[in-house]
Amino acid sequence: MALSDILNSPHLTGCERRNYKDHIADCPVCGSRRRVLIREDGDGRVHAGCARGCLPDSILREWGLTHAALFPQRRPNANHQRPKPGWMREAPRYAGGPVRPQSEQ
């Protein structure tokens, strides 16, 4: 699921957009207004937390969602490759040789 799916949940009340990827909503557990911060990371993961310390499990349960809603679906054709073994031991590849500080040049 994505952030838009969570924001379209019928159980979500009082949701407002704060900025580009942050939203605030009413907490369904403690009943406080505008206390749940819903934020999406750059990789698509969604975080939801109450300012009064309500557990994310109980918040999601009240919204009728599961933990799977917080993580983006993997695309089956995603071109993600694991790094080859020993990649950290290789020398860095720079076009002009090793990078030196300005004071040594």
DRENKE-673161 format. One line per field, with one value per atom (N, C-alpha, C, O, CB): residue in three letters; atom name; x negated, y, z negated. Coordinates in steps of 0.02 Angstrom, whole numbers, padded with zeros to 5 digits. Glycine has a CB too. Example, Ala and Ser with C-alpha at 12.3 -4.5 7.8 and 13.67 -1.06 7.14 Angstrom:
resn c(ALA; ALA; ALA; ALA; ALA; SER; SER; SER; SER; SER);
name c(N; CA; C; O; CB; N; CA; C; O; CB);
px c(-00660; -00615; -00660; -00712; -00565; -00642; -00684; -00645; -00670; -00704);
py c(-00284; -00225; -00165; -00166; -00224; -00112; -00053; 00002; 00057; -00030);
pz c(-00390; -00390; -00390; -00423; -00452; -00354; -00357; -00394; -00402; -00286);
! end
This chain:
resn c(MET; MET; MET; MET; MET; ALA; ALA; ALA; ALA; ALA; LEU; LEU; LEU; LEU; LEU; SER; SER; SER; SER; SER; ASP; ASP; ASP; ASP; ASP; ILE; ILE; ILE; ILE; ILE; LEU; LEU; LEU; LEU; LEU; ASN; ASN; ASN; ASN; ASN; SER; SER; SER; SER; SER; PRO; PRO; PRO; PRO; PRO; HIS; HIS; HIS; HIS; HIS; LEU; LEU; LEU; LEU; LEU; THR; THR; THR; THR; THR; GLY; GLY; GLY; GLY; GLY; CYS; CYS; CYS; CYS; CYS; GLU; GLU; GLU; GLU; GLU; ARG; ARG; ARG; ARG; ARG; ARG; ARG; ARG; ARG; ARG; ASN; ASN; ASN; ASN; ASN; TYR; TYR; TYR; TYR; TYR; LYS; LYS; LYS; LYS; LYS; ASP; ASP; ASP; ASP; ASP; HIS; HIS; HIS; HIS; HIS; ILE; ILE; ILE; ILE; ILE; ALA; ALA; ALA; ALA; ALA; ASP; ASP; ASP; ASP; ASP; CYS; CYS; CYS; CYS; CYS; PRO; PRO; PRO; PRO; PRO; VAL; VAL; VAL; VAL; VAL; CYS; CYS; CYS; CYS; CYS; GLY; GLY; GLY; GLY; GLY; SER; SER; SER; SER; SER; ARG; ARG; ARG; ARG; ARG; ARG; ARG; ARG; ARG; ARG; ARG; ARG; ARG; ARG; ARG; VAL; VAL; VAL; VAL; VAL; LEU; LEU; LEU; LEU; LEU; ILE; ILE; ILE; ILE; ILE; ARG; ARG; ARG; ARG; ARG; GLU; GLU; GLU; GLU; GLU; ASP; ASP; ASP; ASP; ASP; GLY; GLY; GLY; GLY; GLY; ASP; ASP; ASP; ASP; ASP; GLY; GLY; GLY; GLY; GLY; ARG; ARG; ARG; ARG; ARG; VAL; VAL; VAL; VAL; VAL; HIS; HIS; HIS; HIS; HIS; ALA; ALA; ALA; ALA; ALA; GLY; GLY; GLY; GLY; GLY; CYS; CYS; CYS; CYS; CYS; ALA; ALA; ALA; ALA; ALA; ARG; ARG; ARG; ARG; ARG; GLY; GLY; GLY; GLY; GLY; CYS; CYS; CYS; CYS; CYS; LEU; LEU; LEU; LEU; LEU; PRO; PRO; PRO; PRO; PRO; ASP; ASP; ASP; ASP; ASP; SER; SER; SER; SER; SER; ILE; ILE; ILE; ILE; ILE; LEU; LEU; LEU; LEU; LEU; ARG; ARG; ARG; ARG; ARG; GLU; GLU; GLU; GLU; GLU; TRP; TRP; TRP; TRP; TRP; GLY; GLY; GLY; GLY; GLY; LEU; LEU; LEU; LEU; LEU; THR; THR; THR; THR; THR; HIS; HIS; HIS; HIS; HIS; ALA; ALA; ALA; ALA; ALA; ALA; ALA; ALA; ALA; ALA; LEU; LEU; LEU; LEU; LEU; PHE; PHE; PHE; PHE; PHE; PRO; PRO; PRO; PRO; PRO; GLN; GLN; GLN; GLN; GLN; ARG; ARG; ARG; ARG; ARG; ARG; ARG; ARG; ARG; ARG; PRO; PRO; PRO; PRO; PRO; ASN; ASN; ASN; ASN; ASN; ALA; ALA; ALA; ALA; ALA; ASN; ASN; ASN; ASN; ASN; HIS; HIS; HIS; HIS; HIS; GLN; GLN; GLN; GLN; GLN; ARG; ARG; ARG; ARG; ARG; PRO; PRO; PRO; PRO; PRO; LYS; LYS; LYS; LYS; LYS; PRO; PRO; PRO; PRO; PRO; GLY; GLY; GLY; GLY; GLY; TRP; TRP; TRP; TRP; TRP; MET; MET; MET; MET; MET; ARG; ARG; ARG; ARG; ARG; GLU; GLU; GLU; GLU; GLU; ALA; ALA; ALA; ALA; ALA; PRO; PRO; PRO; PRO; PRO; ARG; ARG; ARG; ARG; ARG; TYR; TYR; TYR; TYR; TYR; ALA; ALA; ALA; ALA; ALA; GLY; GLY; GLY; GLY; GLY; GLY; GLY; GLY; GLY; GLY; PRO; PRO; PRO; PRO; PRO; VAL; VAL; VAL; VAL; VAL; ARG; ARG; ARG; ARG; ARG; PRO; PRO; PRO; PRO; PRO; GLN; GLN; GLN; GLN; GLN; SER; SER; SER; SER; SER; GLU; GLU; GLU; GLU; GLU; GLN; GLN; GLN; GLN; GLN);
name c(N; CA; C; O; CB; N; CA; C; O; CB; N; CA; C; O; CB; N; CA; C; O; CB; N; CA; C; O; CB; N; CA; C; O; CB; N; CA; C; O; CB; N; CA; C; O; CB; N; CA; C; O; CB; N; CA; C; O; CB; N; CA; C; O; CB; N; CA; C; O; CB; N; CA; C; O; CB; N; CA; C; O; CB; N; CA; C; O; CB; N; CA; C; O; CB; N; CA; C; O; CB; N; CA; C; O; CB; N; CA; C; O; CB; N; CA; C; O; CB; N; CA; C; O; CB; N; CA; C; O; CB; N; CA; C; O; CB; N; CA; C; O; CB; N; CA; C; O; CB; N; CA; C; O; CB; N; CA; C; O; CB; N; CA; C; O; CB; N; CA; C; O; CB; N; CA; C; O; CB; N; CA; C; O; CB; N; CA; C; O; CB; N; CA; C; O; CB; N; CA; C; O; CB; N; CA; C; O; CB; N; CA; C; O; CB; N; CA; C; O; CB; N; CA; C; O; CB; N; CA; C; O; CB; N; CA; C; O; CB; N; CA; C; O; CB; N; CA; C; O; CB; N; CA; C; O; CB; N; CA; C; O; CB; N; CA; C; O; CB; N; CA; C; O; CB; N; CA; C; O; CB; N; CA; C; O; CB; N; CA; C; O; CB; N; CA; C; O; CB; N; CA; C; O; CB; N; CA; C; O; CB; N; CA; C; O; CB; N; CA; C; O; CB; N; CA; C; O; CB; N; CA; C; O; CB; N; CA; C; O; CB; N; CA; C; O; CB; N; CA; C; O; CB; N; CA; C; O; CB; N; CA; C; O; CB; N; CA; C; O; CB; N; CA; C; O; CB; N; CA; C; O; CB; N; CA; C; O; CB; N; CA; C; O; CB; N; CA; C; O; CB; N; CA; C; O; CB; N; CA; C; O; CB; N; CA; C; O; CB; N; CA; C; O; CB; N; CA; C; O; CB; N; CA; C; O; CB; N; CA; C; O; CB; N; CA; C; O; CB; N; CA; C; O; CB; N; CA; C; O; CB; N; CA; C; O; CB; N; CA; C; O; CB; N; CA; C; O; CB; N; CA; C; O; CB; N; CA; C; O; CB; N; CA; C; O; CB; N; CA; C; O; CB; N; CA; C; O; CB; N; CA; C; O; CB; N; CA; C; O; CB; N; CA; C; O; CB; N; CA; C; O; CB; N; CA; C; O; CB; N; CA; C; O; CB; N; CA; C; O; CB; N; CA; C; O; CB; N; CA; C; O; CB; N; CA; C; O; CB; N; CA; C; O; CB; N; CA; C; O; CB; N; CA; C; O; CB; N; CA; C; O; CB; N; CA; C; O; CB; N; CA; C; O; CB; N; CA; C; O; CB; N; CA; C; O; CB; N; CA; C; O; CB; N; CA; C; O; CB);
px c(-00042; 00000; -00044; -00104; 00048; -00015; -00051; -00017; 00034; -00052; -00048; -00021; 00050; 00093; -00065; 00063; 00130; 00183; 00240; 00131; 00164; 00211; 00228; 00285; 00182; 00178; 00190; 00233; 00279; 00123; 00220; 00258; 00330; 00373; 00225; 00343; 00411; 00449; 00504; 00409; 00420; 00453; 00517; 00516; 00406; 00573; 00636; 00635; 00676; 00694; 00590; 00588; 00544; 00544; 00563; 00507; 00462; 00502; 00538; 00406; 00497; 00536; 00490; 00435; 00586; 00512; 00476; 00408; 00362; 00469; 00399; 00333; 00320; 00361; 00327; 00261; 00239; 00169; 00129; 00244; 00154; 00086; 00044; 00065; 00087; -00014; -00059; -00108; -00118; -00096; -00140; -00186; -00188; -00140; -00258; -00242; -00245; -00225; -00183; -00315; -00254; -00237; -00216; -00214; -00297; -00199; -00176; -00102; -00078; -00217; -00066; 00005; 00016; -00019; 00050; 00066; 00086; 00159; 00198; 00073; 00176; 00245; 00264; 00221; 00253; 00328; 00352; 00331; 00331; 00429; 00313; 00293; 00356; 00396; 00246; 00365; 00424; 00419; 00469; 00435; 00359; 00350; 00364; 00406; 00279; 00328; 00337; 00388; 00408; 00270; 00410; 00462; 00438; 00478; 00514; 00373; 00348; 00348; 00339; 00276; 00358; 00363; 00294; 00253; 00409; 00283; 00222; 00158; 00111; 00220; 00157; 00099; 00060; 00003; 00119; 00088; 00054; 00018; 00049; 00104; -00047; -00087; -00095; -00118; -00155; -00077; -00083; -00135; -00124; -00014; -00190; -00246; -00268; -00271; -00305; -00285; -00311; -00385; -00404; -00271; -00426; -00498; -00510; -00465; -00537; -00572; -00591; -00586; -00577; -00659; -00591; -00587; -00516; -00505; -00632; -00467; -00398; -00369; -00309; -00390; -00411; -00384; -00346; -00363; -00441; -00293; -00251; -00258; -00258; -00176; -00264; -00268; -00206; -00186; -00334; -00178; -00120; -00131; -00142; -00053; -00130; -00141; -00102; -00095; -00215; -00078; -00039; -00086; -00134; 00016; -00072; -00114; -00105; -00148; -00096; -00052; -00040; -00066; -00059; 00033; -00096; -00127; -00084; -00102; -00150; -00029; 00012; -00028; -00065; 00080; -00021; -00058; -00034; 00026; -00052; -00082; -00061; -00017; 00026; -00123; -00026; 00017; 00090; 00134; -00005; 00102; 00172; 00201; 00260; 00176; 00159; 00183; 00204; 00258; 00129; 00161; 00176; 00238; 00279; 00116; 00245; 00303; 00367; 00417; 00296; 00366; 00426; 00442; 00500; 00416; 00392; 00402; 00422; 00439; 00340; 00419; 00436; 00380; 00394; 00498; 00317; 00260; 00213; 00219; 00223; 00166; 00114; 00046; 00040; 00117; -00006; -00073; -00094; -00137; -00123; -00065; -00081; -00065; -00093; -00044; -00019; -00001; -00057; -00058; 00062; -00104; -00158; -00216; -00259; -00184; -00217; -00273; -00249; -00196; -00308; -00288; -00266; -00270; -00310; -00308; -00228; -00230; -00291; -00309; -00165; -00323; -00381; -00356; -00310; -00425; -00388; -00372; -00409; -00469; -00389; -00375; -00408; -00463; -00508; -00358; -00459; -00509; -00561; -00595; -00475; -00566; -00614; -00685; -00701; -00604; -00726; -00794; -00840; -00883; -00817; -00832; -00873; -00923; -00904; -00829; -00987; -01039; -01078; -01091; -01085; -01097; -01139; -01210; -01232; -01137; -01247; -01317; -01357; -01342; -01348; -01408; -01448; -01491; -01507; -01493; -01509; -01548; -01615; -01648; -01559; -01635; -01699; -01698; -01751; -01749; -01640; -01636; -01668; -01690; -01565; -01670; -01699; -01775; -01807; -01677; -01806; -01879; -01909; -01970; -01900; -01867; -01892; -01913; -01882; -01840; -01963; -01984; -01931; -01902; -02053; -01919; -01870; -01894; -01953; -01857; -01846; -01863; -01847; -01789; -01824; -01899; -01892; -01925; -01975; -01922; -01899; -01925; -01996; -02038; -01879; -02009; -02074; -02119; -02165; -02064; -02109; -02150; -02118; -02061; -02221; -02156; -02128; -02115; -02151; -02174; -02064; -02045; -02088; -02092; -01969; -02121; -02163; -02133; -02099; -02235; -02144; -02119; -02152; -02206; -02132; -02118; -02142; -02211; -02251; -02092; -02224; -02286; -02347; -02402; -02283; -02338; -02393; -02406; -02456; -02379; -02363; -02372; -02417; -02429; -02306);
py c(-00059; 00000; 00062; 00059; 00000; 00117; 00179; 00228; 00213; 00209; 00286; 00337; 00356; 00368; 00399; 00359; 00378; 00326; 00345; 00384; 00263; 00211; 00220; 00210; 00141; 00239; 00249; 00311; 00310; 00256; 00364; 00425; 00417; 00455; 00481; 00369; 00356; 00306; 00285; 00332; 00285; 00238; 00270; 00328; 00216; 00234; 00263; 00278; 00317; 00217; 00247; 00257; 00315; 00335; 00194; 00344; 00400; 00464; 00481; 00405; 00500; 00561; 00620; 00612; 00553; 00678; 00740; 00745; 00775; 00747; 00719; 00718; 00784; 00808; 00659; 00812; 00873; 00864; 00828; 00934; 00898; 00895; 00951; 01009; 00903; 00932; 00981; 01008; 01068; 00951; 00964; 00983; 00929; 00891; 00997; 00924; 00881; 00809; 00782; 00881; 00777; 00707; 00695; 00637; 00664; 00747; 00740; 00757; 00806; 00784; 00716; 00728; 00718; 00680; 00680; 00752; 00741; 00721; 00744; 00804; 00679; 00654; 00645; 00648; 00587; 00635; 00621; 00551; 00505; 00629; 00543; 00477; 00437; 00460; 00483; 00378; 00338; 00302; 00278; 00288; 00298; 00261; 00305; 00289; 00233; 00362; 00405; 00461; 00495; 00436; 00470; 00519; 00590; 00636; 00515; 00602; 00670; 00693; 00654; 00675; 00757; 00786; 00805; 00833; 00846; 00789; 00809; 00787; 00825; 00884; 00724; 00699; 00645; 00630; 00673; 00616; 00562; 00593; 00624; 00507; 00583; 00606; 00548; 00494; 00634; 00559; 00508; 00535; 00587; 00493; 00499; 00523; 00469; 00410; 00547; 00488; 00441; 00456; 00513; 00445; 00403; 00410; 00412; 00403; 00352; 00425; 00428; 00361; 00358; 00454; 00306; 00240; 00212; 00155; 00192; 00251; 00230; 00202; 00190; 00180; 00192; 00168; 00223; 00282; 00141; 00204; 00252; 00241; 00185; 00245; 00296; 00294; 00329; 00381; 00328; 00300; 00330; 00326; 00271; 00295; 00382; 00382; 00437; 00492; 00390; 00423; 00470; 00509; 00481; 00434; 00573; 00614; 00596; 00612; 00688; 00562; 00541; 00471; 00446; 00544; 00438; 00374; 00313; 00258; 00371; 00321; 00263; 00218; 00242; 00285; 00153; 00106; 00107; 00110; 00035; 00104; 00102; 00042; 00047; 00100; -00015; -00073; -00057; -00074; -00132; -00024; -00008; 00045; 00044; 00014; 00093; 00144; 00111; 00126; 00198; 00068; 00034; -00010; -00014; -00007; -00044; -00088; -00047; -00068; -00126; 00012; 00054; 00081; 00093; 00113; 00091; 00114; 00057; 00069; 00148; -00005; -00063; -00082; -00110; -00048; -00069; -00085; -00132; -00143; -00021; -00160; -00203; -00171; -00119; -00275; -00203; -00177; -00176; -00137; -00218; -00218; -00220; -00154; -00137; -00277; -00115; -00051; 00000; 00050; -00024; -00011; 00037; 00028; 00072; 00030; -00028; -00042; -00046; -00074; -00108; -00018; -00021; -00091; -00132; 00026; -00105; -00170; -00174; -00126; -00183; -00231; -00241; -00255; -00293; -00299; -00222; -00235; -00297; -00303; -00173; -00344; -00405; -00394; -00435; -00454; -00341; -00329; -00276; -00248; -00307; -00263; -00212; -00237; -00295; -00198; -00192; -00209; -00196; -00151; -00169; -00235; -00227; -00284; -00343; -00225; -00266; -00318; -00312; -00257; -00312; -00368; -00368; -00350; -00367; -00437; -00316; -00302; -00367; -00414; -00252; -00368; -00429; -00436; -00385; -00428; -00496; -00507; -00470; -00471; -00581; -00439; -00405; -00335; -00307; -00444; -00306; -00240; -00186; -00135; -00223; -00197; -00146; -00145; -00095; -00157; -00201; -00205; -00176; -00167; -00277; -00162; -00135; -00062; -00026; -00142; -00042; 00027; 00070; 00049; 00036; 00130; 00173; 00194; 00203; 00236; 00199; 00216; 00289; 00310; 00171; 00328; 00399; 00413; 00381; 00444; 00458; 00473; 00502; 00486; 00521; 00543; 00576; 00548; 00583; 00649; 00488; 00459; 00473; 00494; 00486; 00460; 00470; 00544; 00588; 00442; 00558; 00626; 00647; 00613; 00631; 00705; 00732; 00796; 00833; 00743; 00811; 00874; 00933; 00927; 00877; 00990; 01052; 01073; 01099; 01108; 01061; 01083; 01045; 01071; 01075; 00985; 00944; 00955; 00931; 00871; 00991; 00999; 01057; 01070; 01010);
pz c(00000; 00000; 00000; -00015; -00061; 00017; 00018; -00030; -00061; 00090; -00037; -00081; -00060; -00103; -00081; 00004; 00027; 00005; -00010; 00103; 00002; -00021; -00095; -00115; -00009; -00135; -00206; -00216; -00258; -00244; -00179; -00186; -00163; -00184; -00148; -00119; -00095; -00138; -00120; -00024; -00194; -00239; -00266; -00286; -00297; -00267; -00291; -00366; -00389; -00275; -00404; -00476; -00496; -00555; -00510; -00450; -00464; -00469; -00422; -00410; -00525; -00535; -00548; -00576; -00592; -00529; -00544; -00512; -00542; -00616; -00453; -00422; -00386; -00347; -00373; -00399; -00366; -00340; -00370; -00413; -00286; -00258; -00291; -00292; -00180; -00318; -00348; -00297; -00292; -00408; -00261; -00208; -00156; -00149; -00237; -00118; -00059; -00073; -00038; -00032; -00125; -00139; -00210; -00232; -00123; -00248; -00317; -00321; -00292; -00364; -00359; -00372; -00447; -00479; -00330; -00474; -00543; -00544; -00502; -00588; -00592; -00596; -00669; -00713; -00557; -00681; -00748; -00769; -00728; -00753; -00832; -00857; -00874; -00915; -00919; -00845; -00860; -00927; -00953; -00806; -00956; -01018; -01079; -01121; -01022; -01084; -01142; -01130; -01178; -01161; -01068; -01053; -01048; -01040; -01105; -01052; -01047; -00974; -00928; -01077; -00966; -00899; -00873; -00909; -00898; -00810; -00774; -00809; -00816; -00764; -00833; -00868; -00831; -00851; -00934; -00780; -00743; -00683; -00640; -00720; -00681; -00625; -00577; -00597; -00648; -00514; -00462; -00413; -00382; -00426; -00406; -00364; -00317; -00336; -00409; -00256; -00207; -00195; -00182; -00141; -00199; -00186; -00111; -00070; -00217; -00093; -00023; 00012; 00073; -00016; -00026; 00005; 00006; 00027; -00032; -00016; -00013; -00077; -00080; 00039; -00128; -00192; -00227; -00222; -00237; -00263; -00298; -00373; -00396; -00275; -00410; -00483; -00510; -00485; -00509; -00562; -00596; -00671; -00697; -00575; -00704; -00776; -00811; -00783; -00791; -00870; -00910; -00955; -00982; -00951; -00965; -01008; -01081; -01122; -00998; -01099; -01168; -01182; -01238; -01184; -01133; -01144; -01131; -01152; -01212; -01096; -01079; -01031; -00988; -01046; -01039; -00998; -00926; -00912; -01027; -00878; -00808; -00791; -00747; -00763; -00826; -00815; -00828; -00789; -00859; -00884; -00902; -00856; -00841; -00975; -00834; -00787; -00721; -00695; -00775; -00695; -00632; -00638; -00592; -00609; -00695; -00706; -00705; -00677; -00773; -00736; -00737; -00667; -00651; -00785; -00626; -00558; -00511; -00453; -00532; -00536; -00494; -00447; -00394; -00455; -00467; -00425; -00461; -00521; -00405; -00424; -00453; -00442; -00410; -00421; -00469; -00460; -00386; -00367; -00500; -00346; -00275; -00241; -00189; -00240; -00271; -00242; -00248; -00212; -00275; -00294; -00305; -00256; -00251; -00375; -00221; -00177; -00105; -00092; -00197; -00058; 00012; 00040; 00017; 00055; 00088; 00121; 00165; 00199; 00162; 00165; 00209; 00279; 00290; 00185; 00325; 00395; 00418; 00405; 00440; 00450; 00471; 00523; 00528; 00497; 00561; 00612; 00591; 00634; 00676; 00526; 00503; 00517; 00505; 00427; 00541; 00559; 00500; 00502; 00621; 00447; 00388; 00385; 00384; 00323; 00384; 00382; 00317; 00293; 00443; 00290; 00230; 00250; 00306; 00194; 00206; 00222; 00223; 00186; 00172; 00264; 00268; 00205; 00173; 00331; 00185; 00125; 00130; 00182; 00113; 00075; 00073; 00101; 00114; 00108; 00112; 00143; 00100; 00126; 00157; 00034; -00010; -00007; -00023; -00082; 00014; 00015; 00079; 00083; 00008; 00128; 00191; 00182; 00143; 00247; 00219; 00217; 00252; 00301; 00252; 00226; 00259; 00328; 00340; 00217; 00373; 00442; 00454; 00459; 00492; 00460; 00475; 00542; 00559; 00419; 00579; 00645; 00642; 00684; 00682; 00593; 00589; 00536; 00513; 00577; 00515; 00461; 00394; 00390; 00463; 00341; 00274; 00260; 00285; 00220; 00222; 00205; 00146; 00095; 00188; 00152; 00098; 00072; 00109; 00123; 00008; -00019; 00016; 00045; -00095; 00014; 00046; 00019; 00057; 00035; -00045; -00075; -00048; -00051; -00149; -00023; 00003; 00077; 00103; -00010; 00111; 00184; 00200; 00259; 00217);
! end
